[in-house]
């Protein structure tokens, strides 16, 4: 691990903000690092307000989208709400369809089959719309590059409204309206919304025309918060407000589908991390293992008994997904090890039998292990399909653009993308991708980095500091959990390996004459000897709470030590 200490803000700024907010200089430092420089900034950060959400009509084409939906309702047209099969897509479809159904009955949903149709707007979906008399499709979390598909629909007399958040290509589809804050000609003040977030802005605009306030839309925010967490978008600006209130809905009055999932996991207060690692994988498992429509059915169900039946099915999909991804990860790791005759800047693996639904998870696991831009390919119909994952600081989407001549189709973000290509292009693509990455990546990025907010003394770690840090939540990109570094720590003499095969490290640490603090280092069991015999060491950690036999105490969650 590379330990990188963030630059310390200017001393006069720290002193000024600490005095204005009546907080310790350390807290002022953490706030300044997050771009919070004034009392007003701090107020918005610690007390997000729904009234600070932007006017949805600031988004390019929002007026056209709203007018087309209003026309469809006035003319009694059938509306098809179409979305991708992942968490962002299925939550967006659940959100927009359930909202429209409160106003108008002729609304149905469509999630493409991951295996037969692939990602995004499909010919089969458009044919389904034509066969069933739908004249308007609202596409969510996809469509920004679907130029040919939208043209195909137009010939059949079907209009498209596209709500997307992926980067557009050189040309846009000729849809009735394209809502995408990443459009070059869109001046919307915040461009980091997820697909479900763009869907929320659409219902906010529709609601505004009907005299509804933002309070009327709060029940939909459990879906938005889940998509924000799952899609790993920055939890800053508008996303922070939506996630903050969405978590409150999840914990106080979630929709029936979430109640059914939460009742299975038996956890009291869910954080955004729980949403990412507990709720999201279950919603995702439907599209990975069977069909994303199962997730939409669960998220739109209003009867608890039926929702619980759906949740049991989805739990089984999740268990199946877990065993599959473990099995395929082992095979993929073996493939990389067998081909390690030369030092490579990328990891690219392929097996025609790998399950398409889990290759994204496998790509993430390989990236964690080898820390290289990674692609995992499998056979999909008469083509190969891949999931791409990157390392911090390297834009894999740009690298794929450089290989566009041997790719059929691709899309995504800086750190995660998907693509298809012809089987005969695989070896050419693999060589080209390696060449592009090797020529453009800073070799330092191939060692995982821990970004440290500040140096700290153990004596400054108090329950009060922990209480303040907890108010920084929800955490995520753009506002990560604060990470600290402390030097010359010693264990009190009872450090030990714990857990299965003693792979975790349990310590009680002191610094000089400070009070002892408990610490846990997950997957750091192999560093036991570094801390034995009261040898001094430096550690990087976040501050957490430990509950044991009814007693609550401050605990260090160690990320690395040396």
N, C-alpha and C positions, 0 to 999 in steps of 0.2 A: 504493500500500500504506500502511495505517496501522501504525505501529510502536507497540506497547503493551508497556511494560516491567512485568513482574509486580511486585507489591509485595514489598519485601525483608523476610524474616522478622526478628523482633526480634533485636537484636545478641546479647543474653545467650543466646538459644536457639541461635544459630549457633555461638557460642563453646563452649557446653556440649556440643553434638552433635559438633563437630569434635574436641574433646578426648576424648570418650567413644569415638569411632570411630577416632581417630588419623588424621584426614583433613584436607585443606585447608579453610578456611572456605568456599571456592567450592563444594566438593562437599557440605558440610553444608547450604549454601543450597539447592542443587538437590534434596536429599533432603527438606528441610523443606517445600519447595514441593509435593512429592508426598505430603505428609501423613505423612512418616516422621520421628518425633520422638525415638525411643529406640533403644537398641542392639538390643532385641528386634524392633522394627519393621524395622530395617535388615537384621537376620539373615533375616527372612521375605522381605524384598524381594530381597536378593542371592542367597539360597539357598532358593528356594521348595521346599516339602515336600508330597508327595502326602498325607501324613498330616494336613495342614491343610485338606483338602477337607471340606466340610460333610457331615453325615449326610444321605443322600438322603431318608430318611423324615421329615425336617423339612419337606419340601415338601407342601403341602396335596394330599390325594388320592393320595399315593404308595402308601399301604397298599392303597387300592382298586384302583389300576392293577396292582400286583404280584399281588394276589389274583385279579384277572380273567384275567391271563395264565397264572397257575398253573392256574386252573380250565380254561382252554382247552387247555392241554397235557394235563391229566389226562383230559379228555373227548375228546381226539383231534380237536379243532376245527381248522378252517383259519384261519390268521391272515394278514391282508393288511396289510403295512407301506406306508403311503401318505405321500407327502411332496411339497413344492413342487418346482418344476423348477430353482430356482437352486442355488448352491453349498451354502448352508446346508441346504436341503431334501434335495438328493441325497446329501450326505455323511451327513446324519442317517438317511436310509433305508438307506444302505449299512451304517452302524454298527449300527443296531438289528436289521436283517434278518440280517446276518452273525453277530451275537452269538446271536440266537435259533436260527439254523440249527445252531449248535454243540451245542444242547440238544435240538432237536426238528425233524423234517423238514417239517412241513406249514406252511411259511411262504413267502409270495410277496411281490413288491413291485409298487407301482403309482405312477407319476408321471403327473399329468395333462398332457394336450397343451396347450401354451401357447396354441395358436391355436383349437382346437376346444372346449376346456373352460375355459381361462382359469385365473386364480389360485385356489388353495385347493381345498377339498373340492368335488367335482363330482357331479352326478346320474349322469353316465356312470360315474364310479368306483364309486359305490354299486351301480348296476345290474350292473357287471362283478362286484362282490363277490357279489351275489345269484345271478347266472347261474353262477358258479363255486363256489358252496357255501362262501363265507367268512362266518363268523358273528361275527368280531371284526376291526375295523379299528383299527390304531394309527396315528394321524395325527401327522405331525411338521412343525414349522415352519409350521403353518396350523391353522385350525379354531376359533379362539377366538371367531369371530363367526358360525360356520356353524350358527345355530339351526335354520333350516328344513331344511338338509341332514341334520343329525343326527336331526331328527324324522322325516324321510323314511326314513332307514335303520332307525330304531326300528320303524316300521310293518312293515318287511320282516324283522324279527327279527335285525337286525344291530346289535351293540353297538359303541360308539366309546370309545377312550381318546385324549384329545387332549393332545399335548405341544407347547406353543406358547410364544412369548416376546413376542408382540405385545400391545399394550394391549387389554384387553377392552372390549366395549361395556357398555351399562347392564345387559343380561341375559346370562347364560351359556347355552350349549347344554346340553341335558339328556343329557349323556354319562355313562358309567359312572364316568369319572375325568377330571378336567381338571388337567393339570400345567402351570402357568404362574406363575412367580414374580412376575409383574406383577398377578396377581389381588389385589383389594383385601383379601380375607380370607386371603391366604397370608402367613405370617410367616417364610418361608424367608430366611436371613440375607443372601443375595446375589441381587439381582433383575436383573442385567445379562447373564445367560447368553444365548447364541444358541440357535436351535432344536436344533442338533446337541448343544449343551451340555445341554439339557433331556433329550434322548435318552440322553446319557451317564449322567445321574443315574438314569434309569430302569434302564439295564443295571447300574449300580452297586448299585441296590436289589435287583434280581433276583439278582445275583451274591452279595450279602451273605446272602440266604436260602439260597444253596447252599454257603456257607462259603468263597466266593472272597474274596481280598483285593484291594486296589486295584492291587497289582503285576500281578495276573492280567489286568487291563484295560488296561495300558499300551499294548499293540499297537493299540488303537483310537484312541489320542490323536493320531495323524497326521491323522485325519479331523476331530477336534475343533479342532485348531490351525488347520487350513485354513478351517474355517467361521468361527472367531473372527476371523481376519484378513479374510476376504472380506466378512463381514457388518458390519464396522466397529463392533463392540461395544467397550466400554472394556476395555483390557488391565490390569485392576486385580483385586484380590481373587482369587476362584476362577478367573476367566478367565486371570489371569497364570500361575497354577500349571499350568493345563491347556495353555496355549500354550507355556510353557517346556519342559514334558516332551514335548509333541507335536512341537515342533521337533527335539528330540533324536531322536525316533523317525524323523522325516522324513530326518534326516541320517545315521542309523546303520543303521536296519533298517525302512525303510518297506514298506508293503504293495506287492504286485506292481504294482498299477495306478499308484502313484506312481513306482515304479522305471521303468516304461515311459515316463512323462512326462519324468522327470528325465534319462533316457538321451538324450532328444531335445534337451534344452536345454544339456546338457554344462556344468553349473555345479557346482562342488564343494560348498561350504557354503551352504545356503540360509538366509536370514534371514526374518523374518515379512514383510518388504517383498517379497522374492522370491516368497513364497507368494501374496501379494495380487496381484502384477503378472505372475507367470509361471504358477503352477499354477492359481489360481482362474479366470482368464479362459478357460483351456482346458476346465475342468470346466463352466463356465457356457455355453460356446459350444454344447455339445450341445443344451441346452434352448432356446437362442436360435435356432439354425439348423435343428435337426431334431427331436430329442426327448430330454428329460432322462433317459430310461431308458438311453440310451447311456452317460451318465456313471455311473449306478449299476452297469451291467454292467462298466465299466472298474474301478470302485473295489471291486467284490466278486470280481473274477477272481483265481484262484489260480495259473493257468498263465501263465508269463511270455511265451511266444510269442503266445498269444491276446491277452494284455494289450497287447502291442506292436502287434498288428493294430488293436485298438480305439483305441490312442493315435494311430496314423497317421490314422485316420478323424476323430478328435476334433481333431487338428492342422489338418486340412483345414477342418473347421467353423470353427475359430478364424481361419484366413486369410480365409475367406469373410466372417465376421463383421466382421473388421477393415476390409475394403474397403467393405462396406456402411455401417458406421458413419461412415466418413470421407465417403462420398458424401452420406448423409442429413444429417450435420452441416453440410456446405457449403450444402445447400438450406435448412436451418433458419436458419442465420446470415443468408442472403440474405433470407428472409422477415422476420426481425426488422429488418434494415436498411431494407427497403422500407416498414416500418410505423413508422419512427422519427419520425413527424411530431410526436409529443408525448412528454414525459418520462414513462416508466412505471416502476412499482415492481416489475413482474413481467414475465416472458417466457413467453408462451403461444403455441405454434405447432401447426399441424395440417396434415397431408396424408394423404389416405385411402390412398395407396399406400405409405407408409413401413412398413418391416418391423417388426412388433411386437416382435421379439426384441432389437432394438437401441435402442429408444426410451429406455430407462433410461440407456444409455451416452451417447446424444446429449444427454439432459437434463443429465448431469454436465458434458459439454463446454461446453454453452451457459452453465451456471452459472459455469464457470471463466472464460469470455470476458466475459460481461456482469454477472456477480455480482448476480443477482436470483433470488428464488424462481421456479423454472422448471417448466413443464409441457409435455411433448411428447405430442401426441395422434395416434392413427392409427385407421383403421377396424378394427373387430373384430366380424365377423358383422354383426348389425343395430344394433350400438352403437359408441360411440367408447371407446377405452381410452387411458389416459395413464399416464406415469411422472412423478412429481414429485420434484424435488430442491430443497434449500434452501441458504441461506447460513448461516454460523456465527452462532449466537445467535438464529435465528428458527425457531419451531416450525411447520413446514408442515402437520403433521397437525392441529393446532388450527385453522389457517386453513381447511383443508378441512372440518372439522366445522362451521364457520360457514357453509359453502356447501352443507350436506347436503341442503337442500330441492331442489337441482337435480342431485344426484348419485345414481346408482343404487346404487353399492357402492364402498366405499373401505376401505383399511387400510394399516398401516405404522408408521413411526417419526417422530421429530422431524424428521429431515433427509431422509428418503426415504419415499415412499408411492406407492401405485398406486390408480387409480380407473377406474370406467366410468360413462358417462352416455349418454342418448339424444341423437342428432345434433341434434334441434331445441332441445336445452337448451344447446348449446355456447356460443353468443354470450352468453346470459344468465349462464352460469357464468363465462365469461371476464371479463365486467364485474364480477360479484360478487366474484370472487377478487381482482381488481385493487383493488376498493374495500376489502375486508377487510385486505389486506396494507398498502395505503397508510395506513389508519387505525391500524394496530397496530404497524408496524415502526419501530424507531429508525432514522432515515435514515443514521446513522453505520455501521450494519451493511451498507450497500450498497457500502462500500469494503472490499476484502479486508484482513484484519488479520494481521499477523505478531506473534505473542506471544513476547516476548523474556524468557528466564529471568533473565539477568544481564548487566551490563556486565563486560567483561574486558579485560585488558591482553595484548597479544601475547606478552609475555615469560612470561606464566603458562600459555601453551599448550604443553604438553609431551607426549611419548609416554606418560608416566605418567598424566596427566589423561585422555588418550584411552583408555587401558586401563581406567580406572575407569568412564568414561562407557559404554564398550561393555558393561560388566556391568549397566547399567541395562536392557538389552534383555531380553525383546522389547518393542519400542516400539509405541505405538498410542494411541488415545483414552484420556485419563486418565494416560498416561505417554509423552508425545511425546518425540522426540529433542530433547535440550537445544539451545536456540537462544541465541546470544550476540550482543552488540553491542559493537563497538570503534569508538572515535572517532579522527578525524584520522590516518587511514592514508594512505600514499602508495605508489604503484607504483614499482618500482625503475627504470622507464623502458622496459620491454619488453612492456607490455600489448598484447594483440591479440585480434581476433575469430577464433574457430576453429569448425570443423565446417561443415556444409552452410550455404551463404550467410552464413558467419561469424556465426551467430546466438548462439553461446556466447562468453563472455568469459574469457580466461585472463590471470591476473595473478601477480605476485610482490610481496607487500606487506610494508611495514615500518611501525613506529610508533616515533617518536623514534629511539632508537638500538638498537631490538630487532634480533634476527636476522630475516632475510627468510623469509617462509613462502609457499609456493605456494598459489594460490587459483583456483577455477573457479566461474563464475556461469552456470548453464545458462539459456538464453533471455534473457540479459542483454547480448547483443552490442550492442544499441542504446544502452547506457550507456558505451560505450568512451570517448567524449569527456570524460565526467565524471572519468575516471581518468588521462587523457593528460597529458603534460607535468608529471608529478609533483604534480598538483593534489591537495590533501588532501580526503578524503571519509570519511564514516561508513559502516559496513557491518553488516549482520545476517547471521549465518552459523551453520552447524553445523560441528562438527569431524569430519573424516573421515581416511581413510588413502588414500594414493595409491601405487600400485605401478607402477614404470616400469623396464623392463630389469633386473628382479630386485632393484631398490632400493625399499624401503618408506619413505615419509616422511609426516609429518603434513601435511594439506591442509585449507584452509578451503573449505566448500561454501557459496558466497554466495547468499543468498535475495533480497537487495535492497541497493541502496546509494544514497546521496544526498550 
